[in-house]
Amino acid sequence: MRVLCAFPEAMPSSNSRPPACLAPGALCLALLLHLSLSSQAGDRRPLPVDRAAGLKEKTLILLDVSTKNPVRTVNENFLSLQLDPSIIHDGWLDFLSSKRLVTLARGLSPAFLRFGGKRTDFLQFQNLRNPAKSRGGPGPDYYLKNYEDDIVRSDVALDKQKGCKIAQHPDVMLELQREKAAQMHLVLLKEQFSNTYSNLILTARSLDKLYNFADCSGLHLIFALNALRRNPNNSWNSSSALSLLKYSASKKYNISWELGNEPNNYRTMHGRAVNGSQLGKDYIQLKSLLQPIRIYSRASLYGPNIGRPRKNVIALLDGFMKVAGSTVDAVTWQHCYIDGRVVKVMDFLKTRLLDTLSDQIRKIQKVVNTYTPGKKIWLEGVVTTSAGGTNNLSDSYAAGFLWLNTLGMLANQGIDVVIRHSFFDHGYNHLVDQNFNPLPDYWLSLLYKRLIGPKVLAVHVAGLQRKPRPGRVIRDKLRIYAHCTNHHNHNYVRGSITLFIINLHRSRKKIKLAGTLRDKLVHQYLLQPYGQEGLKSKSVQLNGQPLVMVDDGTLPELKPRPLRAGRTLVIPPVTMGFYVVKNVNALACRYR
């Protein structure tokens, strides 16, 4: 979206009027002579006109939306989630049955839940009983098993599905787990910085807990299998994966599958590179494993989950698509905005940073459309910063500008699904902290889920701006996206439109709804930081009211602020918000 610029006509000053005694004919002759001389001299500058004293240029944005046809339609699960396998290492997997976590995850359903990350390719499945239980040791898994056996499941709203296990963990258990996780976090960081990873054992019981969390939360599980188990000829060793597939099938788990994570990094992680052609053969092998298993004969397969599309990565993707492009249901890749571990809060407001994603999308689309035109493309594992993010920044209100712009840009450019890394636990890019409290990006995601539907609409913007300085690049600091309102939201009739607006300016902006949006009622959902930390705040307020979970562990009601019909939208500086334009009767939004 680019703001079209026009400038107000200058008002002539009283000093510039011709003398009253000057004849009209003489005045016309003088003007013609002046223009003729200016043209001969090559001077094409406008006539200098004095401005009236006190006249100021105004900023007014006129906004309209095309309502006949959507420009894109994305997946119903467009905003989806990821859990990193590191939760096996630090013990949080045992607490996924928490009522509070399930409640928060359910708020973001329907969605995919990808179980994958850097430790995907060090994951080994063992169909054993719980080791902590058999050893009689006092690990969290041991306590959790005995505690779950005695749970009285009285919360009907959280237990609609048969066999859904929901727990209220005692505070003492959670405190012990946080201490353990803090110690293990240092170990995990050391592994990441040294690029040497230890193997992870996923037991059958751990897989049960993972699936229970996904199923109870209304999420569809995507499991990323270990691709680094290799035979001497560098082909994929599928023995562990086959064992996991058979166990999952015996439990009738509805799972989709992937193979590996960022295969472009295998040389540095394992000392053995895998090229695109070999990776394509590995996916064909996985497809052949799934087909004889009745429940997975038609299961979805996604990949290759490459990293940032640099030259070598594009070559890997090209080789993969040539061999196995038709095998996968969607082509996947990952994106990290900032490489460094240390960033400043103002980095999240840089338009140049926000726009880096657009070029990557085009590179991926070019390769995919060369071999399989129209194939769905997913962005998996999007993070603000590498190395797990930056404490007090990646989990703050400021990081939301990157996240919301990512959602808008991806949908506009036709990416079918974006998977947020991570829902819980891993690093500082997560949506929920270790106290099971939602962070700013969670509330942003919840509003998106509640209000935004899969149909993307074209935005038309025109306005009055100050004249740009010579040689200065004007970037879009006001970003406006439009979708049909989510048809599952029964507060709004079909045909309503939801705008979401990012204002990176340090001044407020006024937007006048025009055309099809003129004189319509608007519901405002303005998200701002709450507390003294400002942009670094980990708490947010909606329309001036702080957002927190209710004492009984449920989500609060997201109440809009109704605006009078025809009222100009005033967007505060450095904020983001959603605006539902009611009763537009948009043709594109009236039908599913």
N, C-alpha and C positions, 0 to 999 in steps of 0.2 A: 504494500500500500504506500503510495506516494501522495503527499498533500499537494494539490495543485495550487499555485500561488497567483494571486492577482493583487494589484495595489490600488488603493483608493485614489480617485482623482484629486489633484491638488486644488485647494480653494484659493482663488486669486485674492491678493491683498488689496486694500483700498488704494494703495499707492500705484497699482499697476493699471488702473482705469485710464482711458484716454481723456484728454481735456474736453470739456463740454463744447468748446467752440470749434473743434476739429470736424470738418465736414465728413460725412460717411464715405464719399468717394475717395477723398484724400487718405482716409484711414485704410481703405482696402488697397489702394495703390502702394502705400508704405509697407504693408504686410507682404504683398507680392514681391516687391523689390528686395525685402529682407530675406525671404525664402529663396529667391533666385541667387542672390549673392552667397548664401550659405551653401546651396547646392553646388555652385561652381567651385567653392573652396573645399568641397568634400566634407563639410561639417554636417553630420546627420544627427547631432544631439538635439534633444527636445529643447524648446524655448525655455529659458530660465523663468520660473514663476515663484514668487515669494509665497510662503505658507502663512496662513493666518496665525496670529499669535495664539499659543496654547493648544493648537490642533495636534492630536496624538493619533498614530496609526493603531487600529484595533485588530484584535485577533479573534476571528470567528470561523468556526469549522462548520460547513454544511455537509450533512451525512445522509445518504440514501443507500438502500440495499436492493439488489435485483431479487424479485420474489417469484418469478415464473418457473425457473429451473435451477437446481443446484449445480454448482460448478464441480463439486466432488461429493462422493458419498463414502465415508470411511466405515470401518468395522464397528459393530455395536459395542465391542470390547476395546475400543480405540485406546483408552487410558487403562493400561494394565500394570502389573506389579512383578517384582522379582524378590526372591529370597536367596541369599548367598549360602553355599554349602558350609561356610565357616561357622554357622550356627550349630553344626555337629561338634566342632572343636570346642567352642566355648560354652556349650551346654544349653543354649536357649531353645534348641529344638524340643527339649522336654517340656517347655512351657507354652508351646503353641496352642494348647487347649485352653489357655486363659480366656475367660469370658470377655474381658476387656479387649484383648487382641482380636478375638473373633468378631466382636461388635464393630471395631474400627475397620477391619477388613470387609465386613459385610456392607459397610457404608459405601465402599468403592466398587461393589459388584453391580452388574456383571463385569467380569474381567478375567484375563488369563493370569495365572501365577507361574512364572518361570522359576524353576529351581536350578540355578546355575550361576557361574562366576569363575574367578581365577582358579578355584580349587576343584572345579568340575573334573578336570583331567587327572586328578589324584584321588578320585572317589572310587572305592571298591565296595561292592555289595556282598554281604555274607548273610545267608539265610540261617541265622542262629538265634537262639533265644537271647534275651537281654543279658549281656555280660555282667553288668553290675548286679543284677538280681541273682544270677547263678553263683557269683563269687561271694554273695552275701555282704558286699561292701556298701558303705553308707553314701553312695553317690546320689546326685539329684534324681537320676532316673529311678533309683531304688525307692526313694521317698515318694516320688511322683506316682509310681505304680501302686503302692499301697494306699496313697491318698485317693487316687482316682477310683479305686475299688469301693470306697466308702462314700463317694459323692452322691448327694441327693439332687437330682436334676429337676429343680422346681421351676426354672425359667422356661416357660412354654415358648416364648417368642424366639429364644435362641436354640430351641431344640425341636424344630418342626420336622427335621429329617430323622428318620429312624436310625438309631445307633450313633447319633452325634454326641461326642463327648465334650462337655464344657466343664471347666474347673474354676474354682475360686481358691487360688493358691494362698496359703498363709503368708503373712508378711515376713516371718522368719525365713521361710524358704526363698522368697524373692531376694532378701538381703544377702543370704549366703550365695545365691546365684550371681548377684551383681559383683560380689567380691571375686568369685571365681572368674567371671567374664572379664573383669578389669585386669587380672593377672594374665589371662589367656590373650587379651588384646595386645599386650606387649610382645608375646610370642608370635602372633599373627603378623604384626608390623615388621618384626625382624625378618620373618620369612619373605614378606613382600619386598622389603628393601634389598635383601640379599638375593632375591629371585630364586630361592631354593625352598621347595614346598614338601612337607611330609604327607604321607598317604592318609586318607580319611576312610574310616570303616562305617558304612551305612548298613545297619542291621535291619532285619525284617520289621522289628517293632518300631524302629525309627521311621521307616517308610510308612508304616501305619499311622504314626502321629502326623507326619507331613500331609498325607492324603486326608486324614480326618480334618485337619485345619482348612485345607482347600475346599473340601466338600461342605463343611459346616459354614464356611464363609461365602459360599456361592461363587467360588473361583474355579476355573478349569486349569488343572495342573499340566504344565509342560515340563518334562524331565529331560535335562541335558546329560547324556551318557558320556562316560570317559572315552575319549578318542586317542589318548596317548598310550594305551596298552597296545603294543606293536609286536608283530611277528618279526623274525630275522629279515624277511624280505620287505619290511616296512609296511606290510598290509595290516589292517586293523585286526586285533585280537578281540573277538566278540564273546569270549566265554563268560566273563563277569556280567556283561550286558544281557546275555541270554538267560542267565540265572535270575536276574532282576525282572526280565520280561515275563518269565514263567510264573514267578511268585505274584507279580501284579495281576496277571491274568487269572490266577487261581482265586484271587480276592475280588475279581471283577472290577478293578479300578479303571475308571475312564480317564486315560492319560494320553496326551500327545507327546511327541519325542523330538529330541535334537541330538546331535553328536558333536561334542567338543565345545570349546570356548576360545575364541580368538586364535585360530590355528596359525595365523601369521607370526605368533610369538613362540611357537614350539621350539625353535632352535635355541633361543635364549633360556627357555624354561627347562628343556629336557635334553638339549644337545642334538636333537634329531628333527630335521625339518620335514614337513609334509607339503608337497606342492598341490596346486588346485586339482590337477588331474587325479592324483591318488586320493585326495579327499572326496572327489566325486565318486570314485569307485567304492570308497568306504560307505557312502550314503546309499549307494545301490545295494551293497551288502546288508546294511541295516534294513532297508526296505524288504529284502528277501527274508530276513528274520521275522519281520512283523506279519507278513502275508499268511503263513501257515497257522498263526495264532488267531483263533476266530474273533476274539474281542478286539484285536488290533489289526485285522486285515485291511480295514479302511481308516486306521488312525492317521491323523495329520502328522506330517514330518516337516520340520523347519530347519533352515541353516543357510549358509555355513557359519554365521555369527562371526564375521570378520571384524577387525578393528578399524580404526580411522583409515579411509581410502587413500593412502599414499600410493606411490608408484608400484611398490612390490605387492601391496595388498590388492590393488586393482588387477595385477597380473594373476594373483591367486584366485580372485573371484572369476576372472575370465576363464581360467582353466577349469574351475568347478562348474560354471554354467555350461560350458561346452560338453561336459560329460554327464552331469546330473541335474541340469537346470529344470528338466521336466519332472524330476523325482520329488522335489520339495513343493509344499503348498504355498510357502512364502519365503522369499530371500531375506536374510537377516544380517544386520550389521550393528556396530556399537559406535557411540560418539561420546567424547569427553571434551568439554569446552576449554578447560585450563589445565595445562600439563603440570605446572608448579604446585608444590604443596603449600606455599604461602601466597595468599592473595589479600587484596584490600577490599573493603566493603564496596567501594565505588566501582570496582571491576565489574560487578554485576549490573551496572547501569550503562556500560559501554555498548553503544549500538554496533560498533565494529565486531565485538565479541558475539553479540546476539546473531549477527548475520553470517558467522562462519559456517553455520549448519547448512545454509542454502546451497552453497557450492558443493558440499559433500553429497547432498541429496541428488544433485544433477549428475555427479560422477557415478553414483550407484545406479541410477536410472538408465544411464547410457549403456552400461555393460549389460544389465538385465534385459533391456528392450532389444538389444542386439540378438539375443538367443531366444528369449521367451517374451515377446511383446505382451504387455498387459498383466504379467505376473505380479502378484501382490508383493509389496516390499514392507518390511517391518524394521523399526529402529528398536533394538533390544539393548538394555543396559545403559540408558542415557544417564550421565552423571555430570555435575557441575565441575568438579575438580578430580584429578587422579589421586591415587594413594589414599582412597577412602574419604576424600574431602578434607576440609579445614574446619576444625572445631570453632564454634561460635560464629561461623560465617556460612558454611554450606547448609547449616540447619537453621538459618535465620530468615527473617522476613525478606531481606534483600535478595536472597537466592531465588525467591519466587518469580522475579522478573524474567530470569532465564527460563524457568520451568514453564510459565504461562506462555511466553513467546514461542517456546519449543512446540507446545501443543498447537498453537495457532498456525505456525509456519508449516509444520508437518502435514496437518490436515489440508491446508491450502495447496500444498504441492503434491498431494495424492498419496502420502504414506498411510498405509492401512491401519497400523497398530504402533503404539509407542509403549515400551515397557520401562517403568521407572525403577532404577536401582538406587535404593532398595526400600522395601516396605518397612523392614524392622531390622535392627541390630547392627548391620554391617556399616563400619565407618561413620561418617557424619552426613552422608547424603540421604539418610533414611527419612521416612515420613513419621515414624513413631519412635520415641526414645525408650531407654531401658526401664523407665518407670511406667511404661505403657501410656504415656501422655502424647497426644498428637502435636506435631510441630507445624509451623506455618504452612509448609508445602502440603501437609495433609489437608488442612482446611481449604486450601486453594483447590486441591484435587477433588475434595468432596463437593464444593460448589460447582466445579466443572461437571462432575458426574450428574448432579441433580438438575442442572440447567441446560447443558449442551447436548444436542442430538447429533446424529452422524452426518446430516446433510449440511454441506458447506455452501454459503452464499457469497456472491460477489459484493464487495463494498465499493461505493462511489463517494469520493470525498473531494470537496472543493472548499477553499477558504481564503482568508486574508491574512497575510503574514508580513512581518518586517522584511525589508529588502536585505538579501544576504550580502555579506561582505565580499569584495572581490577576491577570488581565489580560494574561498572557503567552501568546503564540501558540506552540504546540508544533508544530514542523515535523519532518518525517521525516528524521532523521539516520542512521537505519538502513534501508537500502533492499535489498529482497530480491526477486529475479526468478527464475522457474523456466521451464525448457524441457526438452523431451525431449532426451536426449543425442544428439549427432550420430551418425547411423546409419552414417556412413563410418568412424567410429572403431572399429576392430576390437578395441580393448582392452576394450570394454564391450558386453555383450549388449543386444539391443533390449529396451526396457522400463525401461532405466535413466533416471534424471532428473538433470539438472545444475542446481544453484542457483548464482547469482552474487550476491555480497553486498558492499555498500558500507557501511562503518562510518565515519561522519564524526564520531562522538563522540570525545572525548579520553580515554575510558575503554574498557576491553574490554567486550564483550557476550557473554553466554552464550545459546546457542540449543539447545533440546532438540527433537529431531525426534519428532513425534507422528503418530498415525494411520497412514496408509499408509507413512510413512517410519520408523516406530519399529523399533528394533533391526536396522537395515540397515547393511551395511558402507559406509563413506564414504571416498572419495579426495579429499584436500585439495590444492589448487593455490593457495597463498597468495603473492600478489605484494606485495613491499615494496621501498622504496628501498634502494640499495646505495651505501655510501660515506659521507663526512662531511657531504655537502650536505643530507641529509634529504629533505624534500619537493621541493627543487630539484634533486635528483639526476637525471642523465641515464642512470644505470645502475640496474638492478633485480635483485632476487634472487627466486628461486622456492623456497619452502620452505627458505630459508636459504642457497641456493646461487646465486652470481651467474650471470646469463644472458649468455652471449657466444657468438658464432659459433665453430664449430670451426676449427682451423688450416687445414684443407683447404677452407674456404669453405662448409661445409654447416651446416645448422641443428642445434642440440643436441637431445638427447632431453629431452622435458618430463616429468620424473619426478614422480609424485604422492607424497604422504605418506599411507599408509593409516592410518585411524583405527579403533579397535576398535568393533565393533557396539554400538550403544546409547550411545556416548560423547557427552557434551554438546559441541557445537561452541563453541570459545572464539575469538571474533573480536577480534584485537588492535585497539587504537585507531588511527584514521585509516589504514585499510588497505582493500584490496579483494581478493577471492579467489573461486575457483570450487570447488564441492563436488559431486562426482559421487556420487549415492546409488545404489549398485549393486543389481541384482536386485530392483527394486521390482515388476517385471512389470506396469508401468503399461499399461493397455489402450490409452490414447491414443498410446503410444510404440512399440507392438509392430509396427505396420504403417506403411508409407511413405505 
